[in-house]
Each structure stands twice: as C-alpha cells, then as structure tokens.
Amino acid sequence: MATYTSDAVALGVQPKGLRVGLIHASSTYSLNISTTIDTVIQMIKVPQNATPVLIQFGTNIVADHTVECGDGNALSRYRSAATLTAGLGMVICNLPVGNYTYSLEDTIDLHISLASITTLGGAYYMKAIFSMDP
C-alpha cells in the first residue's frame, strides 16, 4: 500500500479556528502519481482532542474510481467505498454515532480501493470542520 500526503499534511499545517470551539481545514492533492488499489492519501491533519463536525471531499478526475474516507485507524470510518467521479460534486461523509474525538493527532485520509485506470490525473479536494475542547 502506498501512502501520499497533501501539502497541508506534509507541511504540518494545523487547522485554523473559525470561532471559539470550531476549526476549519481544507486541502488539495494534485495527482502526479499512478494510483493503484490500496493507495492512501493523507488529506487533513487532525489535532488532538478534535471532534469532526463535517467532512466532505470531491475530485475533478473524470474516470470512475472507488474511494473510502477514514483515518489511520479505520480507512472507512467516515465513508465506506463510494464511486467518485468529476461530475459528482462534493461527497458529505457520515460521522460516527456518538461522535468520535481524537485522543492523539492523526490525519483524515482518502483510500483508493478500486480504480478503472491507473493514471488518473487531476486532484482530490477535502474540507473539514472540527469542534475542539478548550
């Protein structure tokens, strides 16, 4: 399994506060790789004690491919295998019942579990909002 990181994760950029208690983060990963089954792209860095309130992702890649959204502990924590293509728009993830708070720093990841072609070109986009305990 190959793992890649978006600029936001690679540079260690922490999400910025929207207002007291809420943090917004977004990232883009431009594909300059040939994707294969089990490719993982770390999209957004999650701070310790953050609870996801909203996670959405999308792409401008024309070819159909199957993507899961999760983290380092569960590849499909927020979205099980979903077919993704450029015309779909942003996919809103399902958040776990009872919320999930990160006890340690982690990343929100996209896991490519099936791709119809190996060189996709284009980019993935992700936005997230977290609540934070003071």
Secondary structure, DSSP 8 states (H G I E B T S, - for coil): --EEE-HHHHTT---EEEETTEEEEEEEEE--S---TTEEEEEEEE-TTEEEEEEEEEE---S-EEEEEEESS-TTSSEEEEEE-GGG--EE----TT----SS-EEEEEEEEEESSS---SEEEEEEEEEE--
